[in-house]
């Protein structure tokens, strides 16, 4: 019972952080034209909105994951890191007018300083790994047959 409560609580946290990221993505959409690279700003807007939805969905399915406590903890933090760093990295690239090395289509020739490009490269490379691992662990946690739904009221 305690493990179920913990899963429900963590799932609710993921939903809350997902709605927050969705909101941040919407706010980003309001400032797109004020950024050094508006096209990259649009990318950041979409990253916030889509990754917010991903966290909400992950939160909804969280109680159904059949994973150890350690795997759940790793998955939670990788999902949080990957989704938020995706939005933040593309927003930084938009504000700096950078990102040419990793996002040439969205950057449209905008190139930042060596440090800015390195920060963007690190953020993008690490988020890809985080999100791939998150998805693999979540898929593993959804393995097996569904448990029959209880007809008893929850206490």
Backbone bond lengths (Angstrom), bond angles and torsions (degrees), N, CA, C in turn:
res aa  C-N    CA-C-N  psi(-1)  N-CA   C-N-CA  omega(-1)  CA-C   N-CA-C  phi
1 X - - - 1.448 - - 1.524 110.45 -
2 X 1.336 115.87 -42.95 1.462 120.00 -179.42 1.526 111.21 -61.55
3 X 1.349 116.76 -41.77 1.462 120.97 178.87 1.531 110.35 -62.85
4 X 1.340 117.12 -38.54 1.465 120.72 178.52 1.534 110.20 -64.45
5 X 1.335 116.13 -42.99 1.461 120.07 178.33 1.522 110.14 -61.45
6 X 1.318 117.29 -43.09 1.461 121.25 178.89 1.523 110.50 -62.00
7 X 1.322 117.45 -42.22 1.463 120.49 178.15 1.530 110.85 -64.23
8 X 1.342 116.46 -41.40 1.464 119.69 178.75 1.531 110.30 -63.51
9 X 1.323 116.80 -43.19 1.460 121.35 -179.63 1.524 110.97 -64.26
10 X 1.315 116.71 -44.99 1.461 120.42 179.80 1.520 110.55 -66.77
11 X 1.321 116.97 -39.14 1.459 120.22 176.26 1.519 111.55 -60.16
12 X 1.322 115.75 -41.69 1.474 120.06 177.57 1.523 110.88 -64.71
13 X 1.327 117.67 -38.61 1.470 120.74 176.76 1.523 110.65 -62.20
14 X 1.318 116.96 -42.88 1.466 120.26 178.63 1.524 110.87 -61.91
15 X 1.321 116.87 -41.79 1.467 120.39 177.68 1.525 109.55 -61.85
16 X 1.329 117.04 -46.03 1.471 120.78 -179.42 1.529 110.98 -61.51
17 X 1.344 117.14 -46.14 1.468 119.74 178.84 1.528 111.33 -67.69
18 X 1.327 116.98 -29.29 1.459 120.36 175.99 1.518 111.94 -67.85
19 X 1.325 116.20 -43.23 1.466 119.68 177.84 1.529 109.87 -65.05
20 X 1.339 117.07 -38.32 1.466 120.05 176.93 1.526 111.10 -62.21
21 X 1.322 117.26 -44.87 1.462 119.99 179.42 1.523 110.95 -66.17
22 X 1.320 117.33 -38.80 1.461 121.26 175.36 1.529 109.65 -58.07
23 X 1.335 116.92 -45.31 1.459 122.63 178.36 1.531 111.01 -61.72
24 X 1.338 116.78 -43.32 1.466 119.85 177.92 1.529 110.87 -62.62
25 X 1.335 116.16 -37.09 1.456 120.08 175.98 1.518 111.72 -63.48
26 X 1.329 116.71 -39.96 1.466 120.28 176.93 1.528 111.11 -64.48
27 X 1.328 116.56 -44.18 1.466 119.93 177.57 1.527 111.00 -61.31
28 X 1.316 116.79 -38.53 1.461 120.73 177.81 1.523 109.99 -60.55
29 X 1.318 116.47 -38.43 1.462 120.24 178.18 1.520 113.17 -60.95
30 X 1.323 116.01 -27.14 1.464 119.63 179.42 1.525 113.35 -74.97
31 X 1.336 117.46 -20.01 1.467 120.28 -176.83 1.524 113.35 -111.20
32 X 1.312 116.77 6.47 1.470 121.13 -175.88 1.526 112.23 -48.78
33 X 1.320 118.52 -48.06 1.464 121.64 -175.33 1.528 113.51 -70.19
34 X 1.325 116.93 -15.10 1.461 120.13 -179.77 1.529 112.87 -90.85
35 X 1.319 117.41 -5.73 1.463 121.72 -177.16 1.525 111.07 -84.66
36 X 1.322 116.13 156.00 1.472 121.28 -179.29 1.522 111.80 -58.61
37 X 1.334 116.58 -33.82 1.459 121.08 175.85 1.530 107.88 -129.30
38 X 1.341 117.71 94.46 1.461 120.73 -177.63 1.533 113.78 -59.28
39 X 1.314 117.49 -32.74 1.467 119.53 179.74 1.525 110.39 -65.46
40 X 1.329 117.36 -40.22 1.453 120.92 175.89 1.532 109.54 -68.75
41 X 1.326 116.55 -33.39 1.460 120.42 175.48 1.521 111.56 -61.80
42 X 1.325 116.63 -39.34 1.457 120.56 175.78 1.532 109.98 -62.41
43 X 1.328 116.29 -40.04 1.469 119.93 176.22 1.521 111.10 -59.86
44 X 1.325 116.91 -42.89 1.458 121.07 179.17 1.530 110.84 -64.39
45 X 1.320 116.37 -42.23 1.466 121.38 176.67 1.527 109.79 -55.96
46 X 1.330 116.75 -49.31 1.463 121.26 -178.86 1.521 111.67 -66.83
47 X 1.330 117.91 -37.29 1.466 121.06 177.37 1.521 110.32 -61.41
48 X 1.326 117.05 -44.43 1.459 120.19 179.19 1.516 112.30 -62.52
49 X 1.315 116.10 -46.11 1.465 120.56 -178.58 1.528 110.76 -66.00
50 X 1.329 117.64 -50.33 1.470 120.49 -176.76 1.528 112.25 -67.68
51 X 1.318 117.19 -41.73 1.461 119.21 179.75 1.523 111.15 -71.02
52 X 1.325 117.73 -30.30 1.457 119.84 173.12 1.522 110.87 -62.00
53 X 1.315 116.05 -43.99 1.467 120.57 177.40 1.528 109.87 -62.80
54 X 1.331 117.66 -41.08 1.465 120.75 178.52 1.528 110.40 -58.35
55 X 1.337 117.59 -45.69 1.466 119.97 -179.87 1.531 111.39 -64.25
56 X 1.323 117.47 -38.08 1.464 120.28 177.46 1.526 109.84 -62.08
57 X 1.319 116.99 -47.16 1.465 120.83 179.86 1.527 110.24 -62.73
58 X 1.326 117.24 -43.85 1.465 120.51 178.59 1.530 110.02 -60.69
59 X 1.323 116.93 -40.55 1.460 120.41 177.83 1.514 112.89 -63.20
60 X 1.324 116.99 -37.52 1.466 121.33 179.68 1.527 111.08 -67.87
61 X 1.327 117.80 -39.66 1.469 119.89 -179.00 1.525 112.67 -87.28
62 X 1.314 117.55 -8.14 1.473 122.02 -175.23 1.535 113.63 -49.94
63 X 1.337 119.43 -47.10 1.466 118.71 -179.30 1.526 114.21 -63.20
64 X 1.312 118.17 -17.62 1.464 121.69 -179.42 1.531 113.40 -88.23
65 X 1.331 116.74 -9.50 1.464 119.56 -178.13 1.521 110.65 -71.65
66 X 1.310 115.78 130.95 1.471 122.16 177.95 1.518 107.94 -101.67
67 X 1.308 113.87 84.42 1.464 120.74 -176.41 1.519 109.55 -138.01
68 X 1.309 114.78 157.10 1.462 119.89 175.07 1.527 109.24 -68.70
69 X 1.304 115.60 164.34 1.465 120.11 178.49 1.527 110.58 -59.45
70 X 1.326 117.23 -40.08 1.465 121.34 178.95 1.527 110.96 -63.36
71 X 1.332 116.72 -45.45 1.471 120.12 179.40 1.523 111.08 -63.94
72 X 1.325 117.38 -38.29 1.467 120.50 177.19 1.527 111.09 -64.33
73 X 1.320 116.12 -42.59 1.470 120.50 179.46 1.524 110.57 -63.28
74 X 1.319 116.79 -46.10 1.472 121.14 179.18 1.529 110.02 -61.28
75 X 1.315 116.56 -45.05 1.463 120.92 -178.84 1.521 111.36 -63.22
76 X 1.336 116.89 -43.19 1.458 120.79 178.92 1.522 110.49 -57.58
77 X 1.324 117.23 -51.70 1.464 120.50 -174.94 1.522 112.66 -71.07
78 X 1.333 117.62 -34.32 1.467 119.58 175.55 1.528 110.73 -65.88
79 X 1.327 116.65 -41.02 1.470 120.40 178.66 1.525 110.57 -64.83
80 X 1.317 116.30 -44.04 1.466 119.60 178.75 1.529 110.31 -62.03
81 X 1.311 116.71 -48.14 1.462 120.78 -179.23 1.526 110.41 -61.26
82 X 1.326 116.27 -52.41 1.460 120.66 -174.99 1.514 113.91 -60.43
83 X 1.324 117.12 -42.12 1.462 119.62 -176.99 1.525 111.83 -73.14
84 X 1.316 116.40 -44.03 1.468 118.97 -177.73 1.524 111.72 -73.38
85 X 1.326 118.23 -36.79 1.470 119.77 -179.34 1.530 109.77 -71.32
86 X 1.313 117.74 -28.22 1.460 121.24 176.08 1.523 110.20 -62.30
87 X 1.331 116.05 -48.83 1.459 120.66 178.65 1.530 110.56 -65.62
88 X 1.324 117.18 -46.83 1.467 121.14 -175.81 1.527 112.32 -66.60
89 X 1.314 117.29 -39.43 1.466 120.39 -178.98 1.525 111.04 -66.77
90 X 1.322 116.68 -44.59 1.467 118.17 179.82 1.529 110.92 -70.00
91 X 1.333 117.24 -31.75 1.463 119.88 176.03 1.533 110.57 -67.24
92 X 1.324 116.62 -41.86 1.471 120.23 177.09 1.523 110.17 -62.04
93 X 1.328 116.61 -43.63 1.470 120.06 178.66 1.528 110.52 -60.83
94 X 1.321 117.04 -40.08 1.466 120.95 179.23 1.521 111.09 -66.53
95 X 1.318 116.82 -42.65 1.465 120.86 -178.99 1.524 111.49 -68.62
96 X 1.331 116.14 -38.39 1.466 120.86 -178.65 1.523 112.46 -81.01
97 X 1.319 117.98 -17.19 1.461 119.97 -171.91 1.523 109.53 68.66
98 X 1.329 115.30 46.64 1.471 121.27 -174.14 1.526 109.53 -130.64
99 X 1.328 115.53 -174.31 1.453 121.36 174.99 1.504 115.89 108.18
100 X 1.314 117.21 6.21 1.466 120.66 -174.95 1.532 113.30 -58.11
101 X 1.321 117.74 -36.97 1.460 119.13 -173.57 1.529 113.32 -69.83
102 X 1.338 118.12 -35.34 1.468 120.16 -177.52 1.533 113.13 -106.85
103 X 1.303 117.54 -23.66 1.465 121.84 -176.60 1.525 110.40 -129.12
104 X 1.334 117.81 61.73 1.466 119.50 -172.84 1.528 114.25 -62.41
105 X 1.312 118.78 -31.93 1.463 119.92 -178.54 1.523 110.20 -72.00
106 X 1.333 117.05 -47.31 1.463 120.28 179.84 1.527 111.59 -72.94
107 X 1.334 117.32 -31.03 1.465 120.43 -177.74 1.535 111.99 -73.92
108 X 1.328 117.01 -27.63 1.467 121.45 178.96 1.530 113.16 49.33
109 X 1.331 116.45 46.09 1.462 119.67 178.01 1.514 114.34 84.82
110 X 1.305 119.73 -3.53 1.462 121.86 176.47 1.523 108.82 -73.55
111 X 1.307 116.12 122.24 1.462 120.71 -179.90 1.523 108.30 -126.66
112 X 1.328 114.70 128.52 1.456 120.25 179.22 1.508 111.08 -89.92
113 X 1.319 115.04 -171.46 1.460 120.19 175.58 1.520 108.70 -67.63
114 X 1.320 115.96 167.90 1.465 120.28 178.99 1.531 110.65 -58.92
115 X 1.327 116.89 -40.44 1.466 120.45 179.43 1.529 111.11 -66.27
116 X 1.322 117.14 -43.83 1.468 120.32 178.65 1.522 111.01 -61.15
117 X 1.326 116.40 -45.37 1.467 119.96 179.53 1.533 110.42 -63.97
118 X 1.323 117.80 -37.49 1.470 121.20 179.10 1.525 110.67 -66.04
119 X 1.339 117.33 -41.74 1.469 121.09 178.04 1.525 110.09 -62.32
120 X 1.317 116.13 -44.78 1.467 120.38 178.98 1.527 110.73 -63.61
121 X 1.310 117.39 -44.77 1.468 121.07 179.36 1.527 111.39 -60.83
122 X 1.325 116.58 -44.18 1.465 120.60 178.96 1.527 110.14 -63.72
123 X 1.320 117.20 -46.31 1.467 120.31 179.73 1.513 112.27 -59.98
124 X 1.313 116.66 -47.62 1.469 120.64 -178.13 1.519 112.15 -67.83
125 X 1.316 117.11 -42.73 1.475 120.20 -179.99 1.526 111.08 -64.30
126 X 1.332 116.56 -42.80 1.463 119.35 -177.31 1.527 111.41 -71.92
127 X 1.316 118.03 -34.72 1.462 118.97 -179.82 1.518 111.46 -69.16
128 X 1.313 117.36 -34.47 1.468 119.87 177.77 1.522 109.56 -60.91
129 X 1.316 116.22 -47.60 1.468 120.32 178.91 1.528 110.42 -61.98
130 X 1.327 117.10 -45.72 1.473 121.00 -179.48 1.527 111.35 -59.08
131 X 1.325 117.16 -44.53 1.461 119.83 -176.51 1.526 112.40 -72.96
132 X 1.330 117.05 -35.71 1.469 119.09 176.59 1.522 110.39 -63.66
133 X 1.318 117.23 -45.41 1.470 120.86 179.41 1.532 109.93 -65.08
134 X 1.327 117.58 -41.58 1.460 121.08 177.26 1.523 111.08 -55.75
135 X 1.321 116.33 -47.81 1.464 120.47 -178.27 1.525 112.19 -66.53
136 X 1.318 117.29 -40.72 1.471 120.38 179.14 1.525 110.31 -63.56
137 X 1.330 117.25 -45.72 1.471 119.93 179.91 1.526 110.16 -64.95
138 X 1.336 117.74 -42.72 1.472 120.05 179.19 1.530 111.01 -62.48
139 X 1.316 116.91 -42.33 1.469 119.33 176.94 1.518 110.90 -61.78
140 X 1.313 117.02 -41.81 1.469 121.32 177.68 1.539 109.23 -62.03
141 X 1.308 117.24 -41.28 1.457 121.33 -179.31 1.518 113.66 -67.84
142 X 1.315 117.52 -18.72 1.469 121.81 178.42 1.526 112.49 -93.60
143 X 1.312 117.29 8.77 1.467 121.01 -177.85 1.525 111.07 -68.51
144 X 1.311 115.62 162.09 1.459 121.17 175.99 1.510 112.73 85.65
145 X 1.327 113.77 175.27 1.468 120.49 -179.76 1.524 109.85 -78.85
146 X 1.312 114.93 152.08 1.460 120.09 176.08 1.517 109.60 -67.93
147 X 1.317 115.16 146.46 1.458 120.43 174.34 1.518 107.76 -77.89
148 X 1.332 117.04 143.71 1.474 118.21 177.97 1.514 110.12 -63.42
149 X 1.318 115.40 143.92 1.457 121.51 178.71 1.522 109.42 -71.23
150 X 1.321 115.34 135.27 1.461 120.79 178.52 1.530 109.13 -79.36
151 X 1.322 116.00 140.51 1.460 120.01 177.28 1.518 110.84 -93.00
152 X 1.342 116.44 -3.94 1.454 120.40 179.02 1.518 109.47 -80.53
153 X 1.319 116.94 142.70 1.476 119.45 177.70 1.529 110.58 -66.51
154 X 1.312 115.73 144.80 1.459 120.50 178.64 1.530 108.85 -70.59
155 X 1.330 114.92 143.03 1.474 118.04 179.60 1.497 111.65 -99.78
